[in-house]
Amino acid sequence: MPNFAVVNIAGHLGKDPEMGSTAGGTDACKFSVAVSTGFKDNKKTTWYSCVFYGKQSHVIAQHFSKGDSIILSGELEQNDKWLNVKGHTFSFAGSNKEKSEAPSAAPKAEIDDDIPF
């Protein structure tokens, strides 16, 4: 039986995804994901460094930005200092853009108090 570690993460992007490529020329997209647990004084945030390769890297770079929610699945990889997530699948979990692009309330019209009745 093969050994592997698969993780599922649901969180928010900590910054905009960064496109690059491997030494072999494969496209890669790197980004960090914050997962917050608890609340108020007991709130804790854990950061995950994630990378996707190939066509998925382009989709993530094009459609995700800082603050967007993402759900991803991948395997754990360790380099010299960090434990990273090599992504396999991802899902859109909403966007902060929806809130910021909502039409703002119309400005209130000025009322002329000098109108005689």
Kinemage of the C-alpha trace (Angstrom):
@kinemage 1
@onewidth
@group {chain A} dominant
@subgroup {mainchain}
@vectorlist {calphas} color= white
{ca met a 1} P 0.000 0.000 0.000
{ca pro a 2} L 1.447 3.403 -0.957
{ca asn a 3} L 2.010 6.074 1.662
{ca phe a 4} L 0.700 9.603 1.168
{ca ala a 5} L -0.858 12.444 3.108
{ca val a 6} L -3.898 14.209 1.663
{ca val a 7} L -5.305 17.392 3.176
{ca asn a 8} L -8.513 19.327 2.585
{ca ile a 9} L -8.358 23.042 3.288
{ca ala a 10} L -11.103 25.670 3.286
{ca gly a 11} L -9.892 29.220 3.811
{ca his a 12} L -9.092 32.593 2.261
{ca leu a 13} L -6.210 33.601 0.010
{ca gly a 14} L -3.668 35.696 1.904
{ca lys a 15} L -2.439 37.477 -1.225
{ca asp a 16} L -2.930 37.398 -4.966
{ca pro a 17} L -1.712 34.179 -6.651
{ca glu a 18} L 1.731 34.367 -8.265
{ca met a 19} L 2.361 32.654 -11.612
{ca gly a 20} L 5.731 31.154 -12.425
{ca ser a 21} L 7.202 27.984 -13.853
{ca thr a 22} L 9.312 25.070 -12.710
{ca ala a 23} L 12.841 24.415 -13.958
{ca gly a 24} L 11.258 21.967 -16.408
{ca gly a 25} L 8.954 24.639 -17.840
{ca thr a 26} L 5.693 23.538 -16.191
{ca asp a 27} L 3.423 26.449 -15.283
{ca ala a 28} L 2.904 26.878 -11.539
{ca cys a 29} L 0.757 29.121 -9.380
{ca lys a 30} L 1.746 29.783 -5.758
{ca phe a 31} L -0.459 31.333 -3.084
{ca ser a 32} L -1.092 31.185 0.651
{ca val a 33} L -4.324 30.205 2.373
{ca ala a 34} L -5.371 31.329 5.864
{ca val a 35} L -7.623 29.099 7.949
{ca ser a 36} L -9.034 30.708 11.090
{ca thr a 37} L -10.491 28.725 13.980
{ca gly a 38} L -12.026 29.812 17.261
{ca phe a 39} L -13.352 33.275 17.959
{ca lys a 40} L -12.545 36.471 19.860
{ca asp a 41} L -9.658 35.874 22.294
{ca asn a 42} L -9.315 32.223 21.231
{ca lys a 43} L -9.019 32.943 17.490
{ca lys a 44} L -6.102 31.207 15.781
{ca thr a 45} L -5.026 31.509 12.135
{ca thr a 46} L -2.961 28.826 10.412
{ca trp a 47} L -1.243 29.612 7.105
{ca tyr a 48} L -0.700 27.109 4.292
{ca ser a 49} L 1.605 27.591 1.324
{ca cys a 50} L -0.042 26.065 -1.759
{ca val a 51} L 0.983 25.398 -5.358
{ca phe a 52} L -0.979 24.190 -8.385
{ca tyr a 53} L 0.517 23.155 -11.729
{ca gly a 54} L -0.567 23.118 -15.365
{ca lys a 55} L -3.991 24.328 -16.510
{ca gln a 56} L -5.281 24.616 -12.942
{ca ser a 57} L -2.570 27.173 -12.199
{ca his a 58} L -3.938 29.465 -14.921
{ca val a 59} L -7.527 29.140 -13.701
{ca ile a 60} L -6.534 30.027 -10.139
{ca ala a 61} L -4.352 32.963 -11.226
{ca gln a 62} L -7.157 34.333 -13.419
{ca his a 63} L -10.136 33.888 -11.096
{ca phe a 64} L -8.823 34.207 -7.543
{ca ser a 65} L -7.385 37.159 -5.656
{ca lys a 66} L -6.508 38.131 -2.102
{ca gly a 67} L -9.361 37.477 0.321
{ca asp a 68} L -11.279 35.066 -1.921
{ca ser a 69} L -12.547 31.853 -0.351
{ca ile a 70} L -11.202 28.559 -1.696
{ca ile a 71} L -11.626 24.890 -0.889
{ca leu a 72} L -8.739 22.713 -2.017
{ca ser a 73} L -7.409 19.211 -1.719
{ca gly a 74} L -3.798 18.200 -2.133
{ca glu a 75} L -0.836 16.316 -0.787
{ca leu a 76} L 1.693 17.515 1.744
{ca glu a 77} L 5.233 18.181 0.536
{ca gln a 78} L 8.137 19.291 2.669
{ca asn a 79} L 11.117 21.280 1.474
{ca asp a 80} L 14.007 22.453 3.644
{ca lys a 81} L 11.952 24.725 5.907
{ca trp a 82} L 8.262 24.566 5.048
{ca leu a 83} L 5.416 22.130 4.805
{ca asn a 84} L 3.620 22.903 1.538
{ca val a 85} L 0.413 21.716 -0.113
{ca lys a 86} L 0.688 20.457 -3.695
{ca gly a 87} L -2.846 20.998 -4.950
{ca his a 88} L -4.869 18.393 -6.807
{ca thr a 89} L -8.392 19.839 -6.859
{ca phe a 90} L -10.039 23.122 -5.875
{ca ser a 91} L -13.480 24.691 -5.682
{ca phe a 92} L -14.733 28.229 -5.723
{ca ala a 93} L -16.192 29.054 -2.321
{ca gly a 94} L -17.364 32.617 -2.866
{ca ser a 95} L -15.635 35.900 -3.412
{ca asn a 96} L -15.189 39.147 -1.555
{ca lys a 97} L -15.618 40.836 -4.936
{ca glu a 98} L -19.341 40.165 -4.759
{ca lys a 99} L -19.555 42.407 -1.720
{ca ser a 100} L -17.323 45.171 -3.047
{ca glu a 101} L -18.980 45.260 -6.480
{ca ala a 102} L -22.499 45.535 -5.068
{ca pro a 103} L -24.105 48.791 -6.097
{ca ser a 104} L -23.838 51.397 -3.409
{ca ala a 105} L -26.891 53.141 -2.085
{ca ala a 106} L -27.958 56.153 -4.086
{ca pro a 107} L -26.919 59.424 -2.494
{ca lys a 108} L -29.676 61.086 -0.522
{ca ala a 109} L -31.289 63.991 -2.253
{ca glu a 110} L -30.996 67.325 -0.524
{ca ile a 111} L -34.251 68.541 0.977
{ca asp a 112} L -35.166 72.161 0.478
{ca asp a 113} L -36.577 73.384 3.809
{ca asp a 114} L -37.879 76.569 2.212
{ca ile a 115} L -40.811 74.867 0.525
{ca pro a 116} L -44.031 76.609 1.541
{ca phe a 117} L -47.066 74.486 2.387
